[in-house]
Amino acid sequence: MSEPWTRKEIIGDATLYLGDCRDILPTLGKVDAVVTDPPFGVGFKYASHDDRPEAYEGGYGVWLWSIIEAAERLLPAGAPVFVWQAGPHIRHFGEWFPRDWRLFVAAKNFVQMRPTAMQYAYDPVVAWWTPGAKPWAAGTASRDFHIANTAPVVATPQNIEKGHPCPRPVDQVGHIIDQWVAPGSVVLDPFTGSGTTGVAAVRSGRAFVGCEMEPAYFDIACRRIEEAYRQPRLFDEPPPKPVQGSMFDGEAA
Ligand SMILES: C[S@@+](CC[C@H](N)C(=O)[O-])C[C@H]1O[C@@H](n2cnc3c(N)ncnc32)[C@H](O)[C@@H]1O
């Protein structure tokens, strides 16, 4: 039987699959957390995925939940699930997410700059923990909101995520991983896009498993995750050597 993916790339502790997550998820092994930013069903222009509300068979909520549930089956007890959502969908969350969920507020700092009426100035992230064990938390600043600097992903002409229509700010995803995904965990994102969750996972020393159906986005994700590995990671950097000699005689260490 052939594999349900057309490419599989292993980059450090990250494994990326090119293909439809609905086919790939049932073949995956256990993971420790689901952190994902799915299409919102609002008619966004993706290269291959049709995001028009009427394109979702059975309705957007049914489509999304079937995938989240398949991802949830790979988790142990007490594991976190974070699902980015669109503000206009908030009224449907009770019907779409049959869990004891809460909302993390992922705010965007560029929206308020527009001189219009009140905006959808944040993305609600629906979050819950699988029952049966106490969830892990960093115990530092486990606040339920984060204001991300979105300028790098929307404003600069040379930004690295430019090839994807809606990249997430890395520090927004990184905040969630740092606060609620235990060190040493494997983070799953069935909707990898340009690889932001993977970059955030790698930067915080967690392993990553991702699926993306569009080859152009998959290539960006692979490149960004490779780059994230090339950048020095503060948490496992050896401590700097003590400086030898005198600060007055110009001797280097
Ligand atoms: C909101 S975007 C993710 C953006 C990502 N967080 C980033 O920062 O680039 C959702 C992604 O899901 C992908 N997608 C949609 N349906 C899919 C499916 N069934 N399997 C795998 N990927 C899918 C789309 O191609 C799109 O790149």
Ligand as a Chemical Component Dictionary entry (heavy atoms), coordinates in Angstrom:
data_LIG
# 
_chem_comp.id                   LIG 
_chem_comp.type                 NON-POLYMER 
_chem_comp.pdbx_formal_charge   0 
_chem_comp.three_letter_code    LIG 
# 
loop_
_chem_comp_atom.comp_id 
_chem_comp_atom.atom_id 
_chem_comp_atom.alt_atom_id 
_chem_comp_atom.type_symbol 
_chem_comp_atom.charge 
_chem_comp_atom.model_Cartn_x 
_chem_comp_atom.model_Cartn_y 
_chem_comp_atom.model_Cartn_z 
_chem_comp_atom.pdbx_ordinal 
LIG C1  C1  C 0  -4.206 29.199 8.173  1  
LIG S1  S1  S 1  -3.088 28.340 7.158  2  
LIG C2  C2  C 0  -1.749 27.937 8.276  3  
LIG C3  C3  C 0  -0.789 29.080 8.377  4  
LIG C4  C4  C 0  0.399  28.770 9.265  5  
LIG N1  N1  N 0  0.054  28.838 10.672 6  
LIG C5  C5  C 0  1.534  29.718 8.965  7  
LIG O1  O1  O 0  1.952  30.479 9.864  8  
LIG O2  O2  O -1 1.978  29.756 7.822  9  
LIG C6  C6  C 0  -3.853 26.772 6.909  10 
LIG C7  C7  C 0  -3.071 25.829 6.007  11 
LIG O3  O3  O 0  -3.737 24.569 5.965  12 
LIG C8  C8  C 0  -3.502 23.982 4.691  13 
LIG N2  N2  N 0  -4.515 22.923 4.518  14 
LIG C9  C9  C 0  -5.843 23.069 4.288  15 
LIG N3  N3  N 0  -6.452 21.870 4.251  16 
LIG C10 C10 C 0  -5.487 20.938 4.495  17 
LIG C11 C11 C 0  -5.495 19.524 4.606  18 
LIG N4  N4  N 0  -6.630 18.824 4.468  19 
LIG N5  N5  N 0  -4.330 18.893 4.883  20 
LIG C12 C12 C 0  -3.175 19.596 5.044  21 
LIG N6  N6  N 0  -3.106 20.937 4.918  22 
LIG C13 C13 C 0  -4.258 21.610 4.667  23 
LIG C14 C14 C 0  -3.594 25.160 3.727  24 
LIG O4  O4  O 0  -2.921 24.895 2.516  25 
LIG C15 C15 C 0  -2.936 26.279 4.546  26 
LIG O5  O5  O 0  -1.561 26.422 4.259  27 
# 
loop_
_chem_comp_bond.comp_id 
_chem_comp_bond.atom_id_1 
_chem_comp_bond.atom_id_2 
_chem_comp_bond.value_order 
_chem_comp_bond.pdbx_ordinal 
LIG C1  S1  SING 1  
LIG S1  C2  SING 2  
LIG S1  C6  SING 3  
LIG C2  C3  SING 4  
LIG C3  C4  SING 5  
LIG C4  N1  SING 6  
LIG C4  C5  SING 7  
LIG C5  O1  DOUB 8  
LIG C5  O2  SING 9  
LIG C6  C7  SING 10 
LIG C7  O3  SING 11 
LIG C7  C15 SING 12 
LIG O3  C8  SING 13 
LIG C8  N2  SING 14 
LIG C8  C14 SING 15 
LIG N2  C9  SING 16 
LIG N2  C13 SING 17 
LIG C9  N3  DOUB 18 
LIG N3  C10 SING 19 
LIG C10 C11 SING 20 
LIG C10 C13 DOUB 21 
LIG C11 N4  SING 22 
LIG C11 N5  DOUB 23 
LIG N5  C12 SING 24 
LIG C12 N6  DOUB 25 
LIG N6  C13 SING 26 
LIG C14 O4  SING 27 
LIG C14 C15 SING 28 
LIG C15 O5  SING 29 
# 
